[in-house]
Amino acid sequence: MPETRAAVDVRSATVVKQLVIERTLTSSPERVFDAFTDPDQLTKWWWPAGFTCPAAEVDLRVGGKYRLAMEWPGSIPAEAQFSHYMGGEYYEIDRPRRLVMSGRAINAEQGELFATLIEVTFEARDGGTALTMRQSYFEPMPPAEAMAGAEQGWSEQLDKLERLLTD
């Protein structure tokens, strides 16, 4: 049986690496914040190019949990949609200014693969939103290929978000 790891406490663990992404969007902070917290909207933009989010569950309250299913072509049958997902817990919800949550990569075989702390700020600017996403990483670190693609992955996700917000 594969070894499973204990969950990392992302609020007290030592940060090993941090990724910061900044993006200016043409929608209001309220609209952008809602796209980060509404399950229906999350299924339309979460995950980078080549991946989809077939299901999302959100309990939007401090201490509430969320799960964002991951699917890539030919990978997971619909009945196993949450066998690979990112999930976590909300630590801070200040609509429409700030959202802080854990981000845990989980699969059915191994449990938690790695954990991050995700802090997103939404600042009204020039009729739109200046979004800053800060993702902190801890031991155990994600696989090298995941780390190498993290910045590109967030960029692709935010491209999808931007398209959703302008539709």
DAMOHU-V775074 format. One record per residue. N is the residue number from 1. RES is the residue in one letter. PSI is psi as a letter, one per 30 degrees, with the letter a starting at -180 (NA if undefined). OMEGA is omega in whole degrees, 0 to 359 (NA if undefined). BURIAL is + if it has 16 or more other C-alpha atoms within 10 Angstrom, else -. Layout:
# DAMOHU-V775074
n->N res->RES psi->PSI omega->OMEGA burial->BURIAL
n->N res->RES psi->PSI omega->OMEGA burial->BURIAL
This chain:
# DAMOHU-V775074
n->1 res->M psi->k omega->182 burial->-
n->2 res->P psi->k omega->179 burial->-
n->3 res->E psi->k omega->175 burial->-
n->4 res->T psi->k omega->183 burial->-
n->5 res->R psi->l omega->174 burial->-
n->6 res->A psi->k omega->179 burial->-
n->7 res->A psi->k omega->179 burial->-
n->8 res->V psi->k omega->174 burial->+
n->9 res->D psi->j omega->186 burial->-
n->10 res->V psi->f omega->179 burial->+
n->11 res->R psi->f omega->182 burial->-
n->12 res->S psi->f omega->181 burial->-
n->13 res->A psi->l omega->178 burial->-
n->14 res->T psi->k omega->179 burial->-
n->15 res->V psi->k omega->179 burial->-
n->16 res->V psi->e omega->183 burial->-
n->17 res->K psi->l omega->178 burial->-
n->18 res->Q psi->k omega->176 burial->-
n->19 res->L psi->k omega->179 burial->-
n->20 res->V psi->k omega->178 burial->-
n->21 res->I psi->k omega->176 burial->-
n->22 res->E psi->k omega->181 burial->-
n->23 res->R psi->k omega->174 burial->-
n->24 res->T psi->k omega->181 burial->+
n->25 res->L psi->l omega->184 burial->+
n->26 res->T psi->f omega->180 burial->+
n->27 res->S psi->l omega->181 burial->+
n->28 res->S psi->l omega->176 burial->+
n->29 res->P psi->e omega->179 burial->+
n->30 res->E psi->e omega->181 burial->+
n->31 res->R psi->e omega->181 burial->-
n->32 res->V psi->e omega->178 burial->+
n->33 res->F psi->e omega->181 burial->+
n->34 res->D psi->e omega->178 burial->-
n->35 res->A psi->f omega->177 burial->+
n->36 res->F psi->f omega->188 burial->-
n->37 res->T psi->f omega->181 burial->+
n->38 res->D psi->k omega->184 burial->-
n->39 res->P psi->e omega->181 burial->+
n->40 res->D psi->e omega->179 burial->-
n->41 res->Q psi->e omega->180 burial->+
n->42 res->L psi->e omega->181 burial->+
n->43 res->T psi->f omega->182 burial->+
n->44 res->K psi->f omega->184 burial->+
n->45 res->W psi->f omega->185 burial->+
n->46 res->W psi->k omega->182 burial->+
n->47 res->W psi->k omega->181 burial->+
n->48 res->P psi->l omega->180 burial->+
n->49 res->A psi->k omega->180 burial->+
n->50 res->G psi->f omega->179 burial->-
n->51 res->F psi->l omega->175 burial->-
n->52 res->T psi->l omega->178 burial->+
n->53 res->C psi->j omega->184 burial->+
n->54 res->P psi->f omega->181 burial->+
n->55 res->A psi->k omega->177 burial->+
n->56 res->A psi->k omega->176 burial->+
n->57 res->E psi->k omega->182 burial->+
n->58 res->V psi->k omega->170 burial->+
n->59 res->D psi->i omega->190 burial->-
n->60 res->L psi->i omega->174 burial->-
n->61 res->R psi->l omega->177 burial->-
n->62 res->V psi->k omega->185 burial->-
n->63 res->G psi->f omega->178 burial->-
n->64 res->G psi->l omega->183 burial->-
n->65 res->K psi->l omega->174 burial->+
n->66 res->Y psi->l omega->175 burial->+
n->67 res->R psi->k omega->180 burial->+
n->68 res->L psi->j omega->183 burial->+
n->69 res->A psi->k omega->179 burial->+
n->70 res->M psi->k omega->177 burial->+
n->71 res->E psi->k omega->173 burial->+
n->72 res->W psi->l omega->189 burial->-
n->73 res->P psi->k omega->176 burial->-
n->74 res->G psi->g omega->189 burial->-
n->75 res->S psi->e omega->193 burial->-
n->76 res->I psi->k omega->177 burial->-
n->77 res->P psi->l omega->184 burial->-
n->78 res->A psi->e omega->182 burial->-
n->79 res->E psi->f omega->179 burial->-
n->80 res->A psi->h omega->190 burial->-
n->81 res->Q psi->f omega->178 burial->+
n->82 res->F psi->g omega->177 burial->+
n->83 res->S psi->f omega->173 burial->+
n->84 res->H psi->k omega->181 burial->+
n->85 res->Y psi->l omega->169 burial->+
n->86 res->M psi->k omega->179 burial->+
n->87 res->G psi->l omega->178 burial->+
n->88 res->G psi->a omega->184 burial->+
n->89 res->E psi->k omega->177 burial->+
n->90 res->Y psi->k omega->179 burial->+
n->91 res->Y psi->e omega->181 burial->+
n->92 res->E psi->k omega->178 burial->-
n->93 res->I psi->j omega->180 burial->+
n->94 res->D psi->i omega->183 burial->-
n->95 res->R psi->k omega->0 burial->-
n->96 res->P psi->h omega->187 burial->+
n->97 res->R psi->e omega->191 burial->+
n->98 res->R psi->k omega->177 burial->+
n->99 res->L psi->k omega->179 burial->+
n->100 res->V psi->k omega->184 burial->+
n->101 res->M psi->l omega->170 burial->+
n->102 res->S psi->l omega->175 burial->+
n->103 res->G psi->j omega->186 burial->+
n->104 res->R psi->k omega->176 burial->+
n->105 res->A psi->k omega->187 burial->+
n->106 res->I psi->k omega->169 burial->+
n->107 res->N psi->l omega->187 burial->-
n->108 res->A psi->f omega->184 burial->-
n->109 res->E psi->e omega->189 burial->-
n->110 res->Q psi->f omega->183 burial->-
n->111 res->G psi->b omega->182 burial->+
n->112 res->E psi->k omega->180 burial->+
n->113 res->L psi->e omega->176 burial->+
n->114 res->F psi->l omega->181 burial->+
n->115 res->A psi->k omega->176 burial->+
n->116 res->T psi->l omega->171 burial->+
n->117 res->L psi->k omega->183 burial->+
n->118 res->I psi->k omega->177 burial->+
n->119 res->E psi->k omega->181 burial->+
n->120 res->V psi->k omega->175 burial->+
n->121 res->T psi->k omega->183 burial->+
n->122 res->F psi->j omega->184 burial->+
n->123 res->E psi->k omega->177 burial->+
n->124 res->A psi->k omega->180 burial->+
n->125 res->R psi->k omega->175 burial->-
n->126 res->D psi->h omega->178 burial->-
n->127 res->G psi->g omega->180 burial->-
n->128 res->G psi->b omega->183 burial->+
n->129 res->T psi->k omega->168 burial->+
n->130 res->A psi->j omega->182 burial->+
n->131 res->L psi->k omega->173 burial->+
n->132 res->T psi->k omega->178 burial->+
n->133 res->M psi->k omega->179 burial->+
n->134 res->R psi->j omega->179 burial->+
n->135 res->Q psi->j omega->180 burial->+
n->136 res->S psi->k omega->182 burial->+
n->137 res->Y psi->k omega->184 burial->+
n->138 res->F psi->l omega->172 burial->+
n->139 res->E psi->k omega->357 burial->-
n->140 res->P psi->k omega->180 burial->-
n->141 res->M psi->l omega->173 burial->-
n->142 res->P psi->l omega->176 burial->+
n->143 res->P psi->l omega->183 burial->-
n->144 res->A psi->e omega->181 burial->-
n->145 res->E psi->e omega->177 burial->-
n->146 res->A psi->e omega->179 burial->-
n->147 res->M psi->e omega->182 burial->-
n->148 res->A psi->e omega->182 burial->-
n->149 res->G psi->g omega->186 burial->-
n->150 res->A psi->e omega->182 burial->+
n->151 res->E psi->e omega->178 burial->-
n->152 res->Q psi->e omega->180 burial->-
n->153 res->G psi->e omega->177 burial->+
n->154 res->W psi->e omega->180 burial->+
n->155 res->S psi->e omega->178 burial->+
n->156 res->E psi->e omega->177 burial->+
n->157 res->Q psi->e omega->181 burial->+
n->158 res->L psi->f omega->172 burial->+
n->159 res->D psi->e omega->179 burial->+
n->160 res->K psi->e omega->178 burial->+
n->161 res->L psi->e omega->181 burial->+
n->162 res->E psi->e omega->177 burial->+
n->163 res->R psi->e omega->179 burial->-
n->164 res->L psi->e omega->184 burial->-
n->165 res->L psi->f omega->180 burial->+
n->166 res->T psi->f omega->177 burial->-
n->167 res->D psi->NA omega->NA burial->-
